[in-house]
Amino acid sequence: MPTAVAAPPAAHPRTKMFVLLGALTSVGPLAIDLYLPALPRLAHDLGTDASAAQLSLTAFMVGLGTGQVIAGPLSDAFGRRRPLLAGLAAFAAVSLLCAFAPRVDVLIALRLVQGLTAATGVALTKAVVRDLYTGVEAARFFTMLMLVTGLIPLLAPVLGAQLLRVTPWPGLFVAMAAAGALLWLIAILRLPETHPVEARVASRPGAVLRALVTVGRDRRFLAFTLTAGCASGAQFSYLSGSSFVFQEVYGLSPQGYSALFAVNAIGMIASGQIAGRLAGRVRMRTILAAGLGISGAAGLLVLAAVVFGFGIGVVSPAFFLMVAGQGLIYPMALTLAMSSQPTSRAGSASALFGLVQWVTGGICGPISGAFGPGTALPLALTVAVLGVAACVVGRLTITGSCVPEPTSGGPPPRAALPDPLP
């Protein structure tokens, strides 16, 4: 018997839904970037060194990646609202506890838990979009959300630095707690349940796990997810290593590097909006292929510039093109991956997509500093290899006859995507 169809997007005005989901998806990036300016002061106050303080950032990212594998499948069984509301409430509580951490090891443990709770916002917003939209409309919505994920890394450190003028570092975690509590209240009042009971998988642990395994075995989903994962690995390597490379190797000041980083981030935001405009006029796989080509070629240009000593005049534009290519890759790969699954498994699909991204980033990021100071070669090799790998995987994916192009723009056709799970 066909499952019931969720309320159509017309019941939830698109602009209001974008603002709401944009706010919810900002939880993770905000908790990463807001306290970055406070790391030296935090290390001093807790009597530890910089590397131990940075472990609090690593712990959060590990929690953010693994937490999606918990939140996503649970939302397939219990709906989107309840796991999201529970995650936001827990995020607010744990953020407040972080403000009172007496030692760095306690803070690291709390940050791990904070990442687990923040994962609900990151994973379930993608699932909500899949519930409400598909095809071109989903692609456009994901490109709109890139405005948030692109702007938060630019604005949050600035906001954190300003807050440090009036509060010590624990005040930043109090601000995170307040933001989490506010989002929890807004979600209670404004977020509809987009995953009806009739479309859910059984809540038994076996059924929830089976949904996750079913998604993981889907070749279409894995193909687009691995394509995005390779591209994200290059992006994470850039984020991890570019500060060192541009300041220590090419002699930029911190202010100069910040300006360069901002320009590159704006390039990614702009290309993402171009992708959204093109969706519906140009096939999504064509847009994805263009992004992969730009990013892969730029990675090879970075490597050539480093090997042959072309200098920052070539390296900087090459990195700009690589980052800008991500704006074309991410929303198209995400839309095509999510569209390969019925909405009953959207939470599991979102979780696995996010997990592959974070695991790839966690593995590849540290490689950029593998050979110590004085060389940009590790970063250049990493972005070149991952860029080419993304192109190869993407080429095989895009030309595969088993991969359909989602074109509809309304509610997902649930009846056309039968779900064999109990």
Steps between C-alpha positions, in 0.01 A plus 500: 500500500652839406615714789344832584646815354635766735356850494604668175753780505221751443390437858837627620607814308841445348662815636387431856615140472839612366549740792402231749715224351787741442495589868485133603785395272719781640532326838799289398703769318426750778632267771815440293588856407367722779766406754802482265628845606488385863723192463826667621325654801315174571828305498659750740207499744478121508876463540557304180668539164360592161486143369289385795268797455465416130394148596176655622435600140591153372271339758209715389552411134518128583174532692342697219586230247401195703192664652340523158502119474293492819262789433425423135371142536308591816317771310392243240328308780374778729459799267717807462363721779562288808868413434570858393336654805680255729831576331457878530405476868801278569726734300394797713557306823841362403613840368426647842699221667796580272510849649573350843757239392777502764762315292577456134428125506152572632448762230613254230250239623220757514583625153469144369150480648422850371592384149272199534207727589577758229491221242120493520477844340754418229347163406130563540479827307610308188237235576228766535595645161476150350156457661368822347685535171664294232685556175556858394324653800716297739815610317397864524423464869836340572680781317309751712615320815858539375461870577481405867777241500719740304436812706523347848877425474549864395280665762528271805872565576436875473205472737707286736780757502255777582344298782846442646525874550220487756518143632763230569497186285229319704264774386527368144357165611224683685423673171487159328261377769278803453499448123409134545216585740365765263509260206326234712219744576470608136493137384222419748291788368582489129640168384232265362533124504590423139533122536154351568445182698387307194835557326727402790701184543426285803657628820654163587883522509527236229275694261685827567835333437365327191397836355856628549649190339257521206610856427866403532456225241335723241750551216341824382513652846856384567623628164387858559597486868854385423530767231405766754725335761811525281420863418437574869834341590673757280294775664582383854869478409487860380328610822755315716816594316446829320568717806844346544581501128405860428649645818812286556592411141375802303539762773147636531404674821206364704291788367607426143415134539160586650422722201607225259293242687198730486537552124515124443196442720307765308599322178348176629181676608469672163555181301241325717243764415589469131439126529159569649412734214612248241310209655195432289659656193809281494513136606627458855754243387639756254537758779666236719740405220593867451573543869711184508694611193569847641600373842713213365684718249559761770647234730745397229586868444575539873734200482676632188539845656660354812727255315624759249508790746251727324425682824191640667389679183402160356434301818242746632277510185529122472368455854222747423388287203524181705282640778256658253456163333369363829198728469401314184584153632343483845135594435477294181664189648288532814177538302578205274603281796194586708265464203615141457323407826134504606409748770458212745881469495588869460641522853728200445609640163580839652695332780718292270560791264618716790707220655696442178574873477623536858700176502671591173573848632632364830737263321622735229521826694807415712692380193547862393761546774658157475854618422516787742563869434661647193313322222161519333549169317288277731199730465549531125528122456192439714271742315629380161455128574156547657390734221597246235339218703175697521510553121556130434227382738269773376562411137415136562193607697369757254536271199347201680173394345362401841493861621179686413473878496236626746297771331180547698476798726207427727452259786696176465298230322481255787280250318757484218770405749369189678666423830552129569590555863243414767 
